[in-house]
Amino acid sequence: MNLDDYRGVWVFIEQNDGKIEGVSLELLGAGRKLADKLQVPLSGFLLGEGIRNLAQQVIAYGADQVYLIDHPVLKHYRTESYMKGVITIAEHYKPEIILYGATPNGKDLASAVATDLNTGLTADTTMLDVDLDSRLLEASRPAFGGNIMATILCKKHRPQMATVRPKVMKALVPDTNRAGKIIEEEISLKEEEMRTKVLQIVNDVTKKTNLADAHVIVCGGKGMGDLQNFQLIHEFAETIGASVGGTRDVVEAGWLPHEQQVGQTGETVTPKIYFAIGISGAIQHVVGMKNSELIIAINKDPNAPIFDVATFGIVGDAMEIVPRLIEQFKSLRIEKGGELSYA
Ligand SMILES: Cc1cc2nc3c(=O)[nH]c(=O)nc-3n(C[C@H](O)[C@H](O)[C@H](O)COP(=O)(O)OP(=O)(O)OC[C@H]3O[C@@H](n4cnc5c(N)ncnc54)[C@H](O)[C@@H]3O)c2cc1C
């Protein structure tokens, strides 16, 4: 394999029912930085049926060009058909880097493509950079139970590939005046040759707490002491119109369900305001909330690592501070005549 034959940064643009997943737009932002550093084009690749209208959006979010395969067999995601599409264009154009969202479909596709192209894949990356001399992608992620950050390189194979979880990278502000190239590719796909069929799509209609989209989150940790004290977190969140989150220790104690866990093995969140109350700031927690716009930490230990990522810190006992915050915000609400606004 001649590594110099491979040039350019690509992002898998995942779409479902004609709507681009947010993580793909975030990856265009991250990919833009890598491509600029390497002085190569940034390309999005988009597969599906009836998806030509999405290409301009990909360009607005930072791509120089879009590879597009529009085919009825690609209407719904299936490993076999999507893998064939990606491999066909990747073998032809030879990108040096491919990024995928760490969604169920993105992870499935990336691992299948890595196996077929006999290349490496770093999963759940939280930081991306490139070394200019070697042109190596530096894909970093927590390792060994989160005790260290490992930077993983793919030295001998191309393309270098990584998956990145939603909300870890930042999308660029879209520029609808950006111009780019749309390259439509033809591939031969036959429905009768597919080993899997999509018979029915059943949407999950269970009510979910959508922490990932919350503007304000009050997150409580083990420092709240017990389930009864944890009610203060719910009361405070309700007072200020916030969503409730917790650390893994809180979830393991049964104070909150797993879908409200923030961190490496829970949700990645980027609210405008994040309250971290009675939380030590372990790396596995911090990777899931460090990109919040404003972080307010309350902890009785002045040396707690959470203060390293906090915008404001309050050193003290949460059992005294939170009731006072509730009282203050209740008065503020009355003053403002009802709800608080975070616009
Ligand atoms: C593979 C792996 C994945 C993981 N994934 C996650 C994850 O997704 N999310 C996650 O959160 N964790 C995760 N963890 C666990 C993580 O390592 C920590 O154990 C966890 O985040 C600690 O939770 P905590 O901050 O609530 O508790 P602790 O670390 O026990 O911290 C409690 C804090 O509360 C403070 N405190 C105590 N009493 C008070 C009081 N009265 N007032 C104010 N402050 C007080 C203490 O000073 C302390 O800093 C993972 C671990 C591993 C190994």
Ligand as a Chemical Component Dictionary entry (heavy atoms), coordinates in Angstrom:
data_LIG
# 
_chem_comp.id                   LIG 
_chem_comp.type                 NON-POLYMER 
_chem_comp.pdbx_formal_charge   0 
_chem_comp.three_letter_code    LIG 
# 
loop_
_chem_comp_atom.comp_id 
_chem_comp_atom.atom_id 
_chem_comp_atom.alt_atom_id 
_chem_comp_atom.type_symbol 
_chem_comp_atom.charge 
_chem_comp_atom.model_Cartn_x 
_chem_comp_atom.model_Cartn_y 
_chem_comp_atom.model_Cartn_z 
_chem_comp_atom.pdbx_ordinal 
LIG C1  C1  C 0 -15.453 2.263  32.100 1  
LIG C2  C2  C 0 -16.071 3.299  32.988 2  
LIG C3  C3  C 0 -17.087 4.092  32.481 3  
LIG C4  C4  C 0 -17.673 5.065  33.295 4  
LIG N1  N1  N 0 -18.660 5.854  32.769 5  
LIG C5  C5  C 0 -19.159 6.860  33.551 6  
LIG C6  C6  C 0 -20.145 7.753  33.022 7  
LIG O1  O1  O 0 -20.624 7.617  31.877 8  
LIG N2  N2  N 0 -20.577 8.747  33.804 9  
LIG C7  C7  C 0 -20.121 8.937  35.090 10 
LIG O2  O2  O 0 -20.564 9.897  35.746 11 
LIG N3  N3  N 0 -19.197 8.103  35.616 12 
LIG C8  C8  C 0 -18.725 7.069  34.881 13 
LIG N4  N4  N 0 -17.820 6.215  35.435 14 
LIG C9  C9  C 0 -17.551 6.334  36.887 15 
LIG C10 C10 C 0 -16.551 7.418  37.241 16 
LIG O3  O3  O 0 -15.255 6.903  37.180 17 
LIG C11 C11 C 0 -16.798 7.927  38.697 18 
LIG O4  O4  O 0 -16.739 6.838  39.577 19 
LIG C12 C12 C 0 -18.129 8.645  38.875 20 
LIG O5  O5  O 0 -18.324 9.635  37.879 21 
LIG C13 C13 C 0 -18.136 9.293  40.243 22 
LIG O6  O6  O 0 -19.427 9.752  40.513 23 
LIG P1  P1  P 0 -19.674 10.925 41.530 24 
LIG O7  O7  O 0 -18.907 12.131 41.128 25 
LIG O8  O8  O 0 -21.146 11.032 41.671 26 
LIG O9  O9  O 0 -19.138 10.319 42.920 27 
LIG P2  P2  P 0 -17.815 10.545 43.730 28 
LIG O10 O10 O 0 -16.614 10.365 42.898 29 
LIG O11 O11 O 0 -17.960 9.702  44.943 30 
LIG O12 O12 O 0 -17.843 12.088 44.132 31 
LIG C14 C14 C 0 -18.699 12.648 45.054 32 
LIG C15 C15 C 0 -18.283 14.102 45.227 33 
LIG O13 O13 O 0 -19.232 14.748 46.049 34 
LIG C16 C16 C 0 -18.559 15.617 46.929 35 
LIG N5  N5  N 0 -19.422 15.765 48.113 36 
LIG C17 C17 C 0 -19.677 14.854 49.093 37 
LIG N6  N6  N 0 -20.573 15.341 49.971 38 
LIG C18 C18 C 0 -20.897 16.584 49.522 39 
LIG C19 C19 C 0 -21.778 17.589 50.000 40 
LIG N7  N7  N 0 -22.516 17.418 51.102 41 
LIG N8  N8  N 0 -21.852 18.753 49.306 42 
LIG C20 C20 C 0 -21.099 18.954 48.178 43 
LIG N9  N9  N 0 -20.253 18.030 47.693 44 
LIG C21 C21 C 0 -20.162 16.860 48.347 45 
LIG C22 C22 C 0 -17.246 14.937 47.228 46 
LIG O14 O14 O 0 -16.275 15.902 47.622 47 
LIG C23 C23 C 0 -16.924 14.278 45.892 48 
LIG O15 O15 O 0 -16.119 15.129 45.100 49 
LIG C24 C24 C 0 -17.221 5.235  34.642 50 
LIG C25 C25 C 0 -16.196 4.431  35.131 51 
LIG C26 C26 C 0 -15.624 3.470  34.316 52 
LIG C27 C27 C 0 -14.505 2.644  34.886 53 
# 
loop_
_chem_comp_bond.comp_id 
_chem_comp_bond.atom_id_1 
_chem_comp_bond.atom_id_2 
_chem_comp_bond.value_order 
_chem_comp_bond.pdbx_ordinal 
LIG C1  C2  SING 1  
LIG C2  C3  SING 2  
LIG C2  C26 DOUB 3  
LIG C3  C4  DOUB 4  
LIG C4  N1  SING 5  
LIG C4  C24 SING 6  
LIG N1  C5  DOUB 7  
LIG C5  C6  SING 8  
LIG C5  C8  SING 9  
LIG C6  O1  DOUB 10 
LIG C6  N2  SING 11 
LIG N2  C7  SING 12 
LIG C7  O2  DOUB 13 
LIG C7  N3  SING 14 
LIG N3  C8  DOUB 15 
LIG C8  N4  SING 16 
LIG N4  C9  SING 17 
LIG N4  C24 SING 18 
LIG C9  C10 SING 19 
LIG C10 O3  SING 20 
LIG C10 C11 SING 21 
LIG C11 O4  SING 22 
LIG C11 C12 SING 23 
LIG C12 O5  SING 24 
LIG C12 C13 SING 25 
LIG C13 O6  SING 26 
LIG O6  P1  SING 27 
LIG P1  O7  DOUB 28 
LIG P1  O8  SING 29 
LIG P1  O9  SING 30 
LIG O9  P2  SING 31 
LIG P2  O10 DOUB 32 
LIG P2  O11 SING 33 
LIG P2  O12 SING 34 
LIG O12 C14 SING 35 
LIG C14 C15 SING 36 
LIG C15 O13 SING 37 
LIG C15 C23 SING 38 
LIG O13 C16 SING 39 
LIG C16 N5  SING 40 
LIG C16 C22 SING 41 
LIG N5  C17 SING 42 
LIG N5  C21 SING 43 
LIG C17 N6  DOUB 44 
LIG N6  C18 SING 45 
LIG C18 C19 SING 46 
LIG C18 C21 DOUB 47 
LIG C19 N7  SING 48 
LIG C19 N8  DOUB 49 
LIG N8  C20 SING 50 
LIG C20 N9  DOUB 51 
LIG N9  C21 SING 52 
LIG C22 O14 SING 53 
LIG C22 C23 SING 54 
LIG C23 O15 SING 55 
LIG C24 C25 DOUB 56 
LIG C25 C26 SING 57 
LIG C26 C27 SING 58 
# 
